[in-house]
Amino acid sequence: MIYRTIQGDSFDLIARKTLGDEGLMGAIIQANPEYRDYVLFPAGVELNIPPAPEPSSVINMPPWIGGA
């Protein structure tokens, strides 16, 4: 997917808008290394947005909670 920035976009905001989680901004940075130094984007930059990862069905609980 291609995302065209609007003035003031940042990687975390773009990740929230496109992938639903600002924590996935690293995936967008990896897909667009030429823009890794941008803090705020001007309008009109086209970024490649990787597919969102599948949600994990595994819940990692500490061993004292049980299960491990």
ZIZI-V123294 format. One record per residue. N is the residue number from 1. PSI is psi in radians with two decimals (NA if undefined). OMEGA is omega in whole degrees, 0 to 359 (NA if undefined). Layout:
# ZIZI-V123294
<<N:PSI:OMEGA> <N:PSI:OMEGA>>
This chain:
# ZIZI-V123294
<<1:2.51:177> <2:2.34:176> <3:2.26:177> <4:2.11:185> <5:2.72:169> <6:2.72:182> <7:2.21:176> <8:-0.07:175> <9:2.61:173> <10:2.88:183> <11:-0.73:181> <12:-0.67:178> <13:-0.73:178> <14:-0.71:178> <15:-0.71:178> <16:-0.75:181> <17:-0.72:189> <18:-0.62:184> <19:-0.12:177> <20:0.10:183> <21:2.03:180> <22:-0.33:177> <23:-0.22:180> <24:0.22:181> <25:-0.50:178> <26:-0.63:178> <27:-0.65:179> <28:-0.69:177> <29:-0.76:179> <30:-0.59:180> <31:-0.23:183> <32:1.04:187> <33:-0.41:181> <34:-0.26:180> <35:0.19:186> <36:-0.42:181> <37:-0.02:179> <38:2.35:172> <39:-0.89:175> <40:2.37:183> <41:2.57:166> <42:3.00:178> <43:2.54:170> <44:0.08:177> <45:2.26:179> <46:2.11:181> <47:2.48:173> <48:2.23:179> <49:2.06:179> <50:2.83:177> <51:2.57:176> <52:2.45:178> <53:2.65:177> <54:2.44:177> <55:2.46:181> <56:2.40:176> <57:-0.07:180> <58:2.22:176> <59:2.05:180> <60:1.92:179> <61:2.60:177> <62:2.62:186> <63:-0.50:182> <64:-0.16:176> <65:-0.46:179> <66:2.71:175> <67:-0.68:184> <68:NA:NA>>
